[in-house]
Amino acid sequence: MTLDSIGVAVIGGGMAGRAHAAGYRMASTLFDTDRPAVRLVAVADTNVAVADDTAKRYGYERAEYSWQAIADADDIDAVSVVVANHLHRDIVEGLLAAGKNVLCEKPLAGSIEDAESMVAAAAESTGIATVGYTYRRSPAVQAIADELAKGRIGDIVHFDGRYRADYSLDPTGPMTWRYRGGPGTGALADVGSHLIDLAEFVCGPVVEVRGAAFSTVITDRPVPVGVTYGHTKAETTGDMAPVENEDVATFTARFAGGFLGTFSASRVSHSNPDGLSFDLFGTGGSASWSLDRASEFHISTTDIDDTVNGPRRVIIGPQHPYIRGGIPMDAAGVGHGKAEFFAFQARAFLDQVAGQAGGRSTSGGVDGGLPQLPDFAHGLRGMQIVTAIAESAAGGGIAVKI
């Protein structure tokens, strides 16, 4: 099927929903101009004020106040679902049944059972069903993966990854869906799932986890009046509710390549608003990346004389993935950030919807098309890994095969 244009919608007008809305707005400006036109049709949220504001702010034609209105709309082809995890299943399955193409934020669902049902629904649908692991779209991360594929770093011997955030450190922050759901649904599912996906994206599949431990630092939180969005303060009732999941998670993993990975995820790390980073070490070098310096990475290799060898800072430029045609000033040193990741993700999703997606490009441009988004089966696998980590923690750190 050839599309002249693609009508897009976002369900969820909060913090992450706005990132998706902005990503679609930017998508039509990226890379080649032979793509179908992008129509910014609707933003939906049950909070009327939030839906109205986000739709107007990002140039969408209208606001809607239920996901059903999006499913029923004839002018919408592709939809991002960016709401609380436990709400994903009903919305996504309804959209797929209506023939929509879906980009669902990670983690795929609120439970393994819901995720399995969503995978089955995707298999029976005519639409594309994908999961939003946004950090795969980092030019620096893709560049490191490309260097590994070329053999420049040698065989991996150790991966060390951290996702340190501070959004839960304030004990007066109100109770939200992020603090409900049981062990493994807290810092591990919220930020740790991104880290796990990034590790597998760069290093290959995890086959075993062990040594997991969880900690809940703030055990009770004030109950808000009404619905809250993002990590903002809110009016509270005076009552307190127990936190049901972890603030900190640590574990080790064995990869299919035989090497070890060490991981930590925290939502109570002071002065780390969004601290995703990793180091990997190989037989012929090392590489590291940190989100707070998104447009650079460090690498060391053995092909340089020992008198001047060491970790070298690489500034991302048009010779790297995504940059040429991917940012307005596509020159070295201009810089980019997380907003561009959402735009690259939106462009790749729309290309899949239009049947123009390709494989991995390592040329610094988009020759061969942008890498496709992970499917629902991959989203289910991510949840299975999180579940295995929770099982290890419950068993005092026992080894659990994936």
N, C-alpha and C positions, 0 to 999 in steps of 0.2 A: 504494500500500500504506500503510495506517495502522498506526503502531507505538504500542503502549501503553507500551513502555519500550525503551531502547536499552542493550544490554550492551556495555561498552567494555573494551579491554585495551591494554596498552602493552608493546611488545617492546623491551627495553633498560632496565635499571634503574639506569643511571649518572646523571650529573649532569643532562643534558638530558632523559633519560627520566623523572627525578623531576619535572622541570618540567611535562612532559605529564601525568603521573599527578596532580599537584596541580591542574593546569588542569581536568581532568575532574571532580575532586572539587568545585571551585568552580563549575563550569558550571551546575549545577542551581539555584544561588542567584541567577543573573543574569537580569535583564530580566523579561519576562512569564512567568507560571507556567502557560501553556497548552501547554508543550512536553511531550513524552513523558518519563517518569521516566528518570533515568540510573542504570544499575546498574554499579557498579565491580566488574568480574568478576575480572580477572587481570593480573598483571605477570609477564612472562617474561624470563629471563636464563639464559645457560648457567652463570653463577656462582650456585650455589645460595644462598649467603649473601646475595648482592646481591638476588636475586629475592625471597627471604624477607623481608628487611628492608624493601625498597621497598613490597611488597604490604602488609605489616603497618602500616608508617608512614603510608600514605595511605589505609588503610581498604578495600583490595581483598579480595575474598572468598578468593582463593587465589593462590599462586605457581605458575608453571610453569617448566620448565627447557629448553624448546625452542620455536622458533616454530611447529613443526608441531602442537604441542599447542593452540596458539591457533587455527590454521587448522581443526583438526578439531572444535573446540568448538561445540556447537549453541547455547550461551547467549551467544555473542559476535557482535555485529553490526558494530562499528566498532573499528579498531585503529590506534594510532600506532606507527610503525616508527622507532626512535631508536637506531640502532646505527652501526657504522663504514660509511662510504659504499660501500665495495666489497662489502658484504654486502646492500645494499638489493635488488638485482635478484631474487635467488632467493627472498627472503622475501616481497617485494611481489607477485611473480608467483604465488607459492603461495597467498597470501591472496586475491588477486583470483580465482584459479581456484576457490577455495572459497566464493566469493560474498560475501566481506567488503568493507566500505567501508574505505578506507585513507587515512590521513594520514601521508605520508612526510616525514621531516625533509629539509631542504635540505643540500647539493646533492642532486639527485634520485638520482644514482648515482655510481659510481666512474669511469665512462667514458662517452663519447658513445654507444658501441655498446650498452652496458647500458641507458642512458636511452631510446634509440630502441626497444629491445625492450620496455621497460616502458610506453612510450606505446602501442605496438601491443597489449600485453596489456590495458591499460586500455580501449582501444576495443572489445575483444571481451568485456569483462566486464560483469556486471550491477551491479557495485558502483560507488561514487563513488571517484575516485582524485584526491587533492589533495596539495599540497606545502606545507610549513610555513615560510613566510616571516613570522616572528612580528612583526617591527617594523612591518608594515603595520597592526597593531592598535593602534598608539599613538594615543591621542586627539589629541595635539598634532600629530603628522604628518598625521592625517586632517584636522584643522582647517586646517593650512597648504594641503593639497590643495584643500580647499573654498574657501579664500580665492582661490587661483589660478583655480579654476573660475568664481568670481564676477567675475573680472577686476580685483580690487582691487589686485593687485600689478603688473598690466600683463603684457606679454609677457616671458617669461624671456629673459635675455641671457647668464647664466652660472650653472652649478651647481658647487659645490665641496664634495666629500664626503670624510670621513676615517673609517676604522675603525682605531683604535689600541688594541692589546691588548699585555699584557706576559707572557702565560702561557708564552712560550718563551724568555724572556730568561735564565733560569737554565740554565747549561750542564750542570748535573747532573740536570736533568729527564730522565726515561728516554725511550727510543725508543718511540713508539706509531705507530698507523696514520696519525696526522696528519702524520708526517714521511716518509711513503712515497708514491710514485705519480708522481713526475716534475714538471717545471715546470708551474705553474698550479694544482697540487693542494694547495699549502700555505696561506699566509696569504690568497691570493687566493680560493681555493675556500671556505676555512673561514669567514673573516669578511668578505672582500671581496664574496662572493656576496650577502650580506645588503645591503651598501651599494649594489651594482648594482641589486638589485631595488627598494630604496627609492627610488633615483634615477628608475627607470622608472615606479614607482608615482606619484610626484609630478610628474614632468616629461615623461613620454611615452617612446616607444621610442628606444633607442640604435641608430644606423645605421652607425657606423664607429668604430673605435678605432685609436689610433696612439700612438707615443712610449712604448710600454711598456718598463719595465725592472724586473728582478728582482734581489734580493740575498739570499744565504744567509749569515747572520752566524755561526751556530753550525753547523759542518759535520759534526760527529760527536756522537753521543749514546750514553750507556751503555745496554746491553741489559738489560731488566728480567727478573726471575724471575717467570714467569706473566703473567697479563693485568692491565693497568692500566686505571683508570677516570678520566675527566676529566683534570685537569692535576696530579694529586697525585704526590708522591714515591713511590718503590717500591724494594724490594730489587732490587739489580742483580747481574749475573753476573761483573762485572769486564771483560767484553768491550765494545767500542765498535762502533757501526754507523753508516754514512754517512747523513746527512740528504739526501733525494732531491728536496726541493722548497724553495720560497722562504720566507724570513722576512719580506721586505718586497716589496711590489709597488706600482708607480706607473704611471699611464697617463692619457691624455686620451681623450675621446669626443666624437663629434658626435651630437646628438640630431636626431630627425626635424623638430623645429621650427627647425633650422638653427643653434642656439646650441651653445656649447662646454661640456663638463664636464671637471673635473679631479678625479682620484681618487688616494687612497693607502690602502693596507691594510698593517698591520704587526702582527706578534705578538711584537715585541721592543721595544716602546715603554715605557720605564721609567715606573712609577707610573700606568699607564693600564690598569687591570684590565678595563675594558669600554667603551672610549672611542669610541662611534659618534656622529657629529655631521655636520651639513651646513649650508651657507649657500646660499641662492639669491638672485639679483639680477634684478629685472625693470625694465621701462621706467617703472613707476609705483611701485616700492617694493622691499622686500627681506624675507626671512624666514630664520630660523635656528632650529635645534633641536639639543639635545645630550642623549644618554641619561642622563648623570649628573645632569641636572635634568629628568627625564622629564615632570613634570607642569606644564611651562610652555614657552612659546616666545617668540621675539622677532619683531616685525614693524615695518616702517616703510612708510608710504604717503604719497602726495602730496595727500591730501584734508585735511591739517591745515596751519594757518598756519606758515610757515617759522620764526617766532620761537619756536615750541615743538615743532617737528617733530624726529623722530629715532627710533631704534629703541625700541620700547615693549615691556616685559615683560608678557605675557598669562598670567595664572594660569588653568589649566584648571578648569572648573566644569561644572555641569549644562547650560549652554548649548552645550557642545561635544559631539562624538560620543562615544558609549560610556559616558559618566559616569552619566547618569540611569538608575538601576536596575542599573548595572554595577559599582558598588562599594558596600559597606555604608553608608558615610556619604557619600552622593552630593551633597555640597555643595562650593562653591568653596573652594580652599585646603587640602582634606584631603590631597591627594596620592595618588600611586599609583606603581607601578614595573613592572619587567619581568614579575613574576609575573602581574599582571593581563593583560598581553598574551597570555600563554599561555592564561589563562582565557577571554578574548574569542575567541581562535582556536578553542579547544575548543568553545565554545558555537556559533560559526558553523559548524563542521564538523558538529556534531550536528544543527543546524537543516537543513543540506543533506541529511543522512541521513534526516531526518524529512520532507523535502520542504517545509520552512518557510522556506528561505533567500530573501532578497530582494535588492534592489539597494542602492545606496549611500544611506545616510541622512545628511542634513546638518542635521537639526533639533536635534541634541543628544540625541535619544532613539534609538529603534530603529524609528521609523515606516517601514514598508516592508521591514523585515527587515535583518539584518546583511549586509554585503558577503560574497560567496562567497569561498572560498579559491581560490588559483591552481590550475589543473589540471596534469597531467603535461606537456602540451605547453608550458606556461609554464616548468616546471622544466627541460625539454630546452632551451628557448631560453636560459635562464640559463647552462646549461653551454656552449652554443655561444658565448655572449659571452665566457666565461672562456677557452675554447679559442682564440678570436680574439685575446684579449689575450696569451696565451702565444705564439701565432704571431708577433705583433708584436714581443714581447721577443726571440724567437729570431732574428728578422730585423733586429735592431738598431733597433727602433722603427718599422718600416714600417707603413703604413696598411693596415688589414684591414677590409673591408666585412662587415657582419652580415647 
